[in-house]
């Protein structure tokens, strides 16, 4: 079983799929056992309800949802942030993973 689970959410869950791959490669290189997955913004409630994440990261294109999602993640005790737009655009999995680890307190 993975040490921690990192959920990325975007409009349809598709644009974050490549970023998930880059983050998984960075985690493997660092010797970390994380489950990292992408989902659509419309599936966030379902994922939170079933406890499928230790941290939630929103894609920049759904940053407008941050206020509403933050209320839900605070209630669930899950840290949450919006992915840095430059790291997202460059698909910089290493930097995004580092941000997730900071939220998890693993850095």
TORKOLLUM-369974 format. One record per residue (C-alpha): x, y, z; residue number from 0. Coordinates in Angstrom, 3 decimals. Example, Ala and Ser with C-alpha at 12.3 -4.5 7.8 and 13.67 -1.06 7.14 Angstrom:
<nodes>
+----------+----------+----------+-----+
|        X |        Y |        Z | num |
+----------+----------+----------+-----+
|   12.300 |   -4.500 |    7.800 |   0 |
|   13.670 |   -1.060 |    7.140 |   1 |
+----------+----------+----------+-----+
</nodes>
This chain:
<nodes>
+----------+----------+----------+-----+
|        X |        Y |        Z | num |
+----------+----------+----------+-----+
|    0.000 |    0.000 |    0.000 |   0 |
|    1.195 |    3.501 |   -0.842 |   1 |
|    2.605 |    5.777 |    1.869 |   2 |
|    0.416 |    8.689 |    0.778 |   3 |
|   -2.185 |    9.385 |   -1.879 |   4 |
|   -2.073 |   12.569 |   -3.950 |   5 |
|   -5.144 |   13.586 |   -5.949 |   6 |
|   -4.974 |   16.058 |   -8.819 |   7 |
|   -8.213 |   17.507 |  -10.133 |   8 |
|   -8.857 |   19.426 |  -13.337 |   9 |
|  -11.785 |   20.072 |  -15.632 |  10 |
|  -12.080 |   16.546 |  -16.984 |  11 |
|   -9.168 |   14.755 |  -15.352 |  12 |
|   -7.392 |   14.439 |  -18.682 |  13 |
|   -4.941 |   17.332 |  -18.735 |  14 |
|   -3.463 |   16.277 |  -15.412 |  15 |
|   -2.791 |   12.711 |  -16.582 |  16 |
|    0.594 |   13.597 |  -18.089 |  17 |
|    1.491 |   15.517 |  -14.944 |  18 |
|    0.595 |   12.438 |  -12.868 |  19 |
|    3.060 |   10.393 |  -14.937 |  20 |
|    5.789 |   12.980 |  -14.404 |  21 |
|    5.066 |   13.089 |  -10.659 |  22 |
|    5.129 |    9.282 |  -10.418 |  23 |
|    8.513 |    9.221 |  -12.140 |  24 |
|    9.854 |   11.878 |   -9.739 |  25 |
|    8.492 |    9.961 |   -6.735 |  26 |
|   10.028 |    6.700 |   -7.938 |  27 |
|   13.377 |    8.436 |   -8.498 |  28 |
|   13.209 |    9.761 |   -4.917 |  29 |
|   12.328 |    6.314 |   -3.559 |  30 |
|    8.830 |    7.392 |   -2.481 |  31 |
|    5.822 |    5.104 |   -2.636 |  32 |
|    2.933 |    7.439 |   -3.446 |  33 |
|   -0.331 |    6.772 |   -5.179 |  34 |
|   -0.891 |    9.722 |   -7.511 |  35 |
|   -4.035 |    9.984 |   -9.611 |  36 |
|   -6.051 |   12.482 |  -11.630 |  37 |
|   -9.774 |   12.999 |  -11.518 |  38 |
|  -12.309 |   15.461 |  -12.823 |  39 |
|  -13.375 |   18.401 |  -10.708 |  40 |
|  -16.903 |   16.988 |  -10.739 |  41 |
|  -15.609 |   13.833 |   -8.993 |  42 |
|  -13.898 |   15.626 |   -6.082 |  43 |
|  -16.856 |   15.149 |   -3.718 |  44 |
|  -16.986 |   11.423 |   -4.434 |  45 |
|  -13.241 |   11.008 |   -3.893 |  46 |
|  -13.314 |   12.967 |   -0.628 |  47 |
|  -16.334 |   11.027 |    0.589 |  48 |
|  -14.517 |    7.739 |    0.076 |  49 |
|  -11.258 |    8.952 |    1.634 |  50 |
|   -9.167 |    8.461 |   -1.468 |  51 |
|   -6.643 |   11.244 |   -0.876 |  52 |
|   -4.167 |   12.597 |    1.648 |  53 |
|   -3.725 |   15.813 |   -0.327 |  54 |
|   -5.680 |   17.484 |   -3.142 |  55 |
|   -4.159 |   19.686 |   -5.813 |  56 |
|   -6.342 |   21.642 |   -8.224 |  57 |
|   -5.269 |   22.362 |  -11.772 |  58 |
|   -4.939 |   26.090 |  -12.538 |  59 |
|   -7.897 |   25.908 |  -14.927 |  60 |
|  -10.221 |   25.103 |  -11.995 |  61 |
|   -8.619 |   27.510 |   -9.511 |  62 |
|  -11.959 |   29.366 |   -9.394 |  63 |
|  -13.277 |   26.386 |   -7.375 |  64 |
|  -10.668 |   26.799 |   -4.639 |  65 |
|  -12.974 |   28.466 |   -2.104 |  66 |
|  -15.688 |   25.807 |   -2.311 |  67 |
|  -13.249 |   22.902 |   -2.439 |  68 |
|  -11.231 |   24.279 |    0.484 |  69 |
|  -14.317 |   24.179 |    2.705 |  70 |
|  -14.728 |   20.490 |    1.880 |  71 |
|  -11.066 |   19.576 |    2.315 |  72 |
|  -10.870 |   21.488 |    5.604 |  73 |
|  -13.860 |   19.500 |    6.849 |  74 |
|  -12.166 |   16.268 |    5.722 |  75 |
|   -8.810 |   17.307 |    7.202 |  76 |
|   -7.052 |   17.160 |    3.844 |  77 |
|   -4.544 |   19.832 |    2.774 |  78 |
|   -5.266 |   21.440 |   -0.586 |  79 |
|   -3.732 |   23.933 |   -2.993 |  80 |
|   -3.814 |   25.086 |   -6.590 |  81 |
|   -0.930 |   23.804 |   -8.715 |  82 |
|    1.534 |   26.533 |   -9.707 |  83 |
|    0.586 |   27.614 |  -13.228 |  84 |
|    4.175 |   27.607 |  -14.519 |  85 |
|    4.890 |   24.129 |  -13.104 |  86 |
|    1.602 |   22.916 |  -14.568 |  87 |
|    2.312 |   24.398 |  -17.982 |  88 |
|    5.822 |   22.927 |  -18.043 |  89 |
|    4.520 |   19.601 |  -16.650 |  90 |
|    7.195 |   19.853 |  -13.954 |  91 |
|    6.317 |   16.760 |  -11.958 |  92 |
|    9.257 |   17.179 |   -9.608 |  93 |
|    8.182 |   20.661 |   -8.473 |  94 |
|    4.512 |   19.710 |   -8.160 |  95 |
|    5.496 |   16.633 |   -6.151 |  96 |
|    7.628 |   18.823 |   -3.882 |  97 |
|    4.624 |   21.081 |   -3.290 |  98 |
|    2.471 |   18.057 |   -2.425 |  99 |
|    5.121 |   16.823 |   -0.008 | 100 |
|    5.248 |   20.205 |    1.688 | 101 |
|    1.478 |   20.037 |    2.197 | 102 |
|    1.837 |   16.516 |    3.566 | 103 |
|    4.666 |   17.541 |    5.854 | 104 |
|    6.959 |   15.012 |    4.158 | 105 |
|    9.686 |   17.470 |    3.235 | 106 |
+----------+----------+----------+-----+
</nodes>
